[in-house]
């Protein structure tokens, strides 16, 4: 599985259109995702202070050649999806709550929690 922290508006649009797209797909040509062990780092770096977020769990086997793992910024290998993500590939979604101090409340039922070293 790979994970995407998504804005509610993108998720609502995906419900109507059948695929998840986002601003990064339009601007950069791919959707940024994270491996399980990268979610906490991604959340802290890019989403601190944001509201109305979801954590999407995506079955990478349903993405085919659209999924590429690459290091484009020198910060490690990350999964990038070079196409809209089919709704059928999104296995589960969870509200993703951000505290005012930047800490995140991890979704109940996810089945894992971030490593404290993230």
QUINORJO-V867877 format. One record per residue. N is the residue number from 0. RES is the residue in three letters. PHI is phi in degrees with one decimal (NA if undefined). Layout:
n: [N;N]
res: [RES;RES]
phi: [PHI;PHI]
This chain:
n: [0;1;2;3;4;5;6;7;8;9;10;11;12;13;14;15;16;17;18;19;20;21;22;23;24;25;26;27;28;29;30;31;32;33;34;35;36;37;38;39;40;41;42;43;44;45;46;47;48;49;50;51;52;53;54;55;56;57;58;59;60;61;62;63;64;65;66;67;68;69;70;71;72;73;74;75;76;77;78;79;80;81;82;83;84;85;86;87;88;89;90;91;92;93;94;95;96;97;98;99;100;101;102;103;104;105;106;107;108;109;110;111;112;113;114;115;116;117]
res: [UNK;UNK;UNK;UNK;UNK;UNK;UNK;UNK;UNK;UNK;UNK;UNK;UNK;UNK;UNK;UNK;UNK;UNK;UNK;UNK;UNK;UNK;UNK;UNK;UNK;UNK;UNK;UNK;UNK;UNK;UNK;UNK;UNK;UNK;UNK;UNK;UNK;UNK;UNK;UNK;UNK;UNK;UNK;UNK;UNK;UNK;UNK;UNK;UNK;UNK;UNK;UNK;UNK;UNK;UNK;UNK;UNK;UNK;UNK;UNK;UNK;UNK;UNK;UNK;UNK;UNK;UNK;UNK;UNK;UNK;UNK;UNK;UNK;UNK;UNK;UNK;UNK;UNK;UNK;UNK;UNK;UNK;UNK;UNK;UNK;UNK;UNK;UNK;UNK;UNK;UNK;UNK;UNK;UNK;UNK;UNK;UNK;UNK;UNK;UNK;UNK;UNK;UNK;UNK;UNK;UNK;UNK;UNK;UNK;UNK;UNK;UNK;UNK;UNK;UNK;UNK;UNK;UNK]
phi: [NA;-121.5;-132.3;-130.4;-86.5;-123.7;-83.0;-53.5;-61.4;-65.9;-66.7;-62.6;-64.6;-61.7;-61.3;-78.4;-97.4;89.0;-140.8;-96.3;-125.5;-155.9;-60.5;-65.3;-63.6;-67.3;-85.3;-103.7;91.8;-152.6;-98.5;-71.0;-131.8;-136.1;-76.9;-52.0;-71.9;-102.3;-59.5;-61.8;-62.8;-62.6;-60.3;-65.1;-76.9;-115.0;-122.5;-57.4;85.5;-90.0;-121.2;55.4;-111.7;-129.4;-107.9;-101.6;-101.3;-118.0;-79.4;-64.1;-68.0;-91.7;-99.6;57.9;-73.3;-68.6;-90.7;-132.5;-95.9;-154.9;-112.6;-95.9;-123.2;78.5;-110.3;115.3;-77.7;-127.8;-77.9;-121.6;-110.8;-91.3;-172.9;-58.5;-89.1;-61.0;-55.4;-62.8;-81.0;-88.3;-73.8;-144.5;-138.4;-135.1;-62.0;-123.8;-96.9;-108.6;-76.2;-58.9;-84.3;94.2;-77.5;-112.8;-92.7;-78.8;-60.6;-68.6;87.6;-67.7;94.2;-157.2;-133.2;-66.2;-65.8;-64.4;-85.1;-69.2]
